[in-house]
Amino acid sequence: MDIIGSTYLTTVMHAISQAILIPVIIILLIFVVFALISVGGFISEYTSRKKLSLKNIKSIIRKLNNSNSYDEMKDIVNNSDIKEGYKVAIREIIDNHEFGDETRKAIASRILEEEELKMEKIVEKTDAVVRIGPTMGLMGTLIPMGPGLAALGAGDINTLAQAIVIAFDTTVLGLSSSAVCYVISKLRKRWYSEDLSNFEVFINSTLDILEK
């Protein structure tokens, strides 16, 4: 009875592992397509990216500080090299000039949190591929090797060769998609950290000006 039960469990386990192979391959193909699309988005983001130097940041803050009206402050923001999304947020802070200091600070804090969440949502997609890609590649490597080794024992070299090809292909897909997404995530995190730091400087300086 134990032998029958063990044989049955082994058969079920083998059937499940083989059934997983096709979904694993599909997931790996999706990861590769996603990585290619991410490269295109990354290049587009890089070419449209405006990098602000400390000198430019100080110049914009001085203009804001020397402005004579709230409308003039918004014009300065609109004509600056600040990212479009950040311009909207800074203008919103200026539009809230009638609120008290603590209310403006609370709103500014909320805006900063929302911007940080947006960045995290963008990066977490590529981060997911970085973590899951190698695991899927390893699964795609191990699953076909079982039948391949069994075929080797029976002298079926062709089946073994096919299993090895699948194993290598899935490994390459998993590692390549993971590597591409890792580079994209790494660079984006550096960009977003710099952007968020600049944005925080503009928000705080705008709050300071409104308090005067």
Residue pairs with C-beta under 8 A, 6 or more apart in sequence:
14 146
17 143
17 146
18 143
18 147
20 139
20 143
21 140
21 143
21 144
21 166
24 136
24 139
24 140
24 143
24 170
25 140
25 166
25 170
27 132
27 136
28 133
28 136
28 137
28 140
28 170
28 173
28 174
28 177
29 173
31 129
31 132
31 133
31 136
31 173
31 174
31 177
31 178
31 181
32 173
32 176
32 177
34 125
34 129
34 177
34 181
35 129
35 176
35 177
35 180
35 181
38 125
38 126
38 180
38 181
38 184
39 180
39 184
42 184
42 187
42 188
45 188
45 191
49 191
50 81
50 82
50 83
51 194
52 81
52 82
52 198
56 81
57 198
57 201
57 202
60 76
60 77
60 80
60 82
60 202
61 201
61 202
61 205
63 76
64 73
64 76
64 77
64 205
64 206
64 209
65 205
65 209
67 73
67 76
67 209
70 94
70 95
70 97
73 94
73 206
73 209
74 91
74 94
77 87
77 90
77 91
77 94
78 87
78 91
80 87
82 90
82 198
82 202
83 195
83 199
85 115
85 118
86 115
86 195
86 198
86 199
86 202
89 111
89 115
89 199
89 203
90 202
90 203
90 206
92 107
92 111
93 104
93 107
93 108
93 111
93 203
93 206
93 207
93 210
94 206
94 210
96 103
96 104
96 107
97 104
97 210
99 107
101 207
101 211
104 207
104 210
105 207
108 203
108 204
108 206
108 207
111 203
112 196
112 199
112 200
112 203
115 196
115 199
116 196
119 188
119 192
119 195
119 196
122 188
122 192
123 185
123 188
123 189
123 192
126 181
126 182
126 184
126 185
126 188
127 181
127 185
129 177
129 178
129 181
130 178
130 181
130 182
130 185
133 174
133 175
133 177
133 178
133 181
134 174
134 175
134 178
135 174
136 170
136 174
137 170
137 171
137 172
137 173
137 174
137 175
137 178
138 171
138 174
139 170
140 166
140 167
140 169
140 170
140 171
140 173
140 174
141 167
141 168
141 170
141 171
142 167
144 162
144 163
144 164
144 166
144 167
145 163
145 164
145 167
147 159
147 163
148 159
148 160
148 162
148 163
148 164
148 167
149 160
149 163
151 157
151 158
151 159
151 160
151 163
152 160
